[in-house]
Amino acid sequence: MHALDVSASGTYVVGGAFDKTATPFLWSETGGTQRLTTPIAFSASANGVSANGAIVVGGVSGKAYRWISGTGAELKMPVAGESAEAFAVSDDGSVIVGRAMFRGLYTRAASWDAAGNVMEIKSGSNEYSSAYAISGDGKTSGGATGSGGLMRATLWQGAAELTLQSGIDARVNAINRDGSVAVGQAGGRAFYWTKNTGAVDLLTYFMSQGVHTEGWVLNSANAISADGRYVAGSGSHFGRPRAWLIRPSQVELLDAMPFAARIMPHEVRPDREVPRTKGIPRTGVSADGSARLLIRCKSRSPTQFTLRIDTQGGVESTGAIAKAGIRPVSNVPVTIDAEQVGATSEYDAQFVYRAPTNYADPNADEIVVELLLSTQSTDERIPIRIRRPVVVLAHGLRSSRETWSGEFRRFADDKDDGFEVYLMDYSATSAERFIDNVIRVVAAIDHALSTHRVVNDIAASKVDWVGHSMGAILPRVYYRL
């Protein structure tokens, strides 16, 4: 089963499934999953839905289809018997776009009106084109145009045709409600378009807007919210395939203590305020009881912010919050008045979040603690990802990292089981004095924490140390020194 579109109201989802035959479906909270009527087909899907869920469009066995209140029928064709497919529909259901065969030879971007009549979106060309998206108001459509393997991501607004990007896979995939923002793909990269910015690399654009993008490659932007603020698509994070959602926020989450591994535990002062121009963006913490996130809340006017932990549980499992500069020991709500930033027109308020000491669900690879940030006019949920602390395995005297086998080795080798394991290796000096090997402890902690932070995009300040023989004594020597 694949979901292919969601209504502007967010209450209807359409897509396709296959169970002996292809089955287009419409889902709603009230009605559940409803099979849309079709002839028996091995190729059928519902690709678009109107705001109220009454109109669904798609394709069945090479024919463009429209379902009205669950009952489907073919849309009219420019050439009888030729192939076509509908991909998107306006919010009110009055305009449908897709592709169809015209003049018996050429597949062209097509639109259908409320009566089901078909026409070319832009006539007069014999090169291939297809419309994959339409704005909510039905006035702007987008898709791909090209020939000879080179495609152009294209917008059509009235009689105007606008090329946004070029590339082998170039196409417009989604448009916001009024046609002012379009997103898509070209040359294996997602792009973002407005009249003011033109078509720009989406990753670069949102990075300039303060969105944390470390480790991300965004290959395709496939959907956009009605107001153009939220964009979703596909790509990878540190080489792993991932779906992504960009959601610009009034909140920044910064690692408040990114260098804690380099100093002694009793010297850590994580509750100090991180300067506004410093800090590394993060999306979560290690459940080590001391990692901190600075939560910077921005506004354009004097604003009062209230932060609360919206996940049930005690401080040990949810973490703690406080005003920046105060050690967080409680999960009761905190209220701060935003202060002006220098001589600028910007205001901000700064909170600090301390990681929990307990990993609340031992069966989960990752836990999410939700914070709720409120002002007089808005509420914003802030998800904090919680990961297990990284585990360092330290071998003993006259040994090496190969000492660890069986279950220990499985944890180290399996990167998708929720555990991060670092195999320390000081075999070259393990026969030397304890004092000569203490520096290896510092290096191991530093390397394990640095990798843990970057790979998982979290703040982390402690490791769990498992040692055998001399490997268990070294960290105690380090601590005493």
Buried (B, 14 or more C-beta within 10 A) or exposed (E): EEEBBBBBBEBBBBBBBEEEEBBBBBBBEEEEEBEBEBEEBEBBBBBBBBBBBBBBBBBBBBBBBBBEEBEBEBBBBBBEEBBBBBBBBBBBBBBBBBBBBBEEEBBBBBBBEEEBEBBBBBEEBEEBBBBBBBBBBBBBBBBBBBEEEEBBBBBBEEEEBBEBBBBEBBBBBBBBBBBBBBBBBBEEBBBBBBEEEEBBBBBEBBBEEEBBBEBBBBBBBBBBBBEBEBBBBBBBBEEEEBEBEBEEBBBBBBBBBBEBBEEEEEEBEBBBBBEBEEBBBBBBBBBBBBBBBBBBBBBEEEBEBBBBBBBEBEBBBBBBBBBBEEEBEEBEEBEBEBEEEEEEEEBBBBBBBBBBBBBBEEEEEBBEBEBBBBBEEEEBEBBBBBBBBBBBBBBBEEBBBEBBEEEBBEBBEEEEEBBBBBBBBBBEEBEEEEEEBBEBBEEBBBBBBBBBBBBBBBBBBBBBBBBBBBBEBBBEBBEEE
